[in-house]
Amino acid sequence: MSKYIPQIELKGPTRIWEDNESVIAIVKSVFFSSRSRHFRTKKGFVQDEQQKGTIMVKSIATNENIADMNTKSLARPRFEDLRDQVMRIANPSVLSNNGIA
């Protein structure tokens, strides 16, 4: 990440949180099948970056994955819950007045 945006100074590898265990297994595997050949280039890039130590693919529970807010159509209560989580991460004092944080 810091390679592409020089103003960001990161300590350690960039963590990529993934809630799909199959994707994590594919990234960690050196095996290619006929089903995985269409994303071989991307998989190779991710594996190379992991070996260099610039990224780290980690597992996260689906119900804790705040990225779902940007990638899935969600019911309003779930969207609002994820939005509130993002707001607390960005600025912990934002929701503290409401007794939520």
N, C-alpha and C positions, 0 to 999 in steps of 0.2 A: 504494500500500500504506500509506504513512504517513498518508494521508487517512483511512483506515478504522481504523487502529490508531495513535493519536497517540503512543504511547510509543516507537514505532520511528522512529528518525531515519535516513533513507536519504540518501546522497549520490549524486546523479545519478538517471537513470531506472532503474526496476525492470526487470531483464532477464527475459524469458520465453523459456526454452529450448525449442525445438520440433524434433522429429526427423522431422517429416513435411514434405517440401519442397512438396507441394501446398498445405498449409495456409499456409505462408509466402508462396507465390505469390498465393494468394487474398487474404491480408491486405494485401499490397502493391499489389494490383490495384484499380483503380477500376471495373472491369467487373463487372456482375452478369449472371448467366445464370439460366435457369429452374431449374437445379440448385442454385444458390447462394441463391435467394430465401428459403429457410427459415431461414437464419442471417444475413440482411442486417442485422438490428438489432445482433447481437453483433459482426459484422464492422465495422459503422460505429463502434461504441464503441471497438474496438481501434484502428481507424485514427485516430479523434479523439484518443485518448490518446497514440498515437505522435507525432502532429503537435504535441501540447502538450509532448512530451518527458518525459512521466511514465512511459512504458514503452518498451521496445525488444525487438522479437521477433528472436531470434537462432537460428541453426541449430546443432544439435548432432548428432553421430553417434549412431545408435540404441544402439550398445553402450556409449556413455558417459552415456546418459540415466538418472540415478539415480532419477528420478520413476517409472520403470517398476515399481519395487518397490511402489509404491502403486496402480498402475493396471492391472497385468497379472498374470495367473497365471504364475508362473515356476517353473522347476525349482529344487530346493533349492540346488545349487551357485551358480546365478546370483543367487538371492535373497541368499545369504550373502555373495557378492562385493559386491553393491550395499549391503547392510547395513554391511559393513566400510568401504566408501567413505564412507557417511554418518557413521559413527562417527569417522573420521579428520577429516572436515570439522568436525564439532561439537566435537571435542576431540582434537587431534592427538596427545596423549600417551597416549590410551587403549590403542592397539594397539602402541605402540613397545616395550613390554616383551617382546612376542612376536617381535620382529624383523620384523614385517609392515610397519610404517610406514617 
